[in-house]
Amino acid sequence: MRLVIVAATGGIGRHLLSQALTTGHDVTAVVRDPAKLPTTTGIRTVACDLTAPDPAALQEAVGPRRRGDAGNTAAGTRAITDAMKQTQCRRILVVSAAPVSTTPSPGRPHPPRRDPGEGFIMRYIGSPLTKRALGDHLADLALMEDTLRASGLDWTSLRPPRLTNGPRTGTYRTAKGRNLPGGIRISRADVADYMLRAINDSDTVKQAVGIAR
């Protein structure tokens, strides 16, 4: 399968790139600085800064191959979805965050006050502290999800809790439309693992999916 990985040198992007190549996918990596990519053969690279995206570069990344082959998260996602529409690509998976389930946005001004999957610690301690410390970032992620909902594309938004640098285990829980009881962490490697599994899962299309150990 042909995959375009945006921010392929990021925390989850690095794992996604490695796992995708290992399982034989045809990968295009969209990065700000191509020099930070591993020296691995078989990667097509497109240099693009999503804080000031180049529409032509993004269309080149997500569009058909040549020679006959077929700062701002919300703004970057908007540029990506616009490029996808121009090139008839439909499937997109993104990484959001667990507290976004209760974060208001222009497209979702009255979210639930409490996520049905959150236990006592996350509901009254974890989520409030996270929103206080990372409120602007969560608002940006909520706008990103607004963009996806309005795009008409086949999107999936993953909402992990605290990310760790632990190993890939393949052992985690997921739930559509809610967070996970007792789910307080997951490794970046496991988020990447699930993203590759979810690509062809039609049950996750147009869904926010909670994921945690």
BELFEN-V404656 format. One line per field, one symbol per residue. psi: psi as a letter, one per 40 degrees, with the letter a starting at -180 (. if undefined). burial: b if it has 16 or more other ideal C-beta (glycine too) atoms within 10 Angstrom, else e. Layout:
psi: ???
burial: ???
This chain:
psi: ihihhhfeeaddddddddddddeeihhhhhidgdeeiighiehhhhhhheegihdddddddeaiiifeh.dhddddddddddddddefidhhhihbideddehiidegegiidhheehaddddedddddddddfdddddddddddddddedeigihhhgiahiifiihdehiiihheiihheheiiiddddddddddedehdeehfihhihi.
burial: eebbbbbbbbbbbbbbbbbbbeeebebbbbbeeeeebeeeeebeebebebeebbeeebbbbbbeeeeeeeeebbbbbbbbbbbbeeeebeebbbbbbbbbbbbebeebeeeeeebebbeeebbeebbeebbeeeeeebbbbbbbbbbbbebebbbbbbbbbebeeeeeeeebebbeebbbbebeebbbbbbbbbbbebbeeeebeeebbbbbb
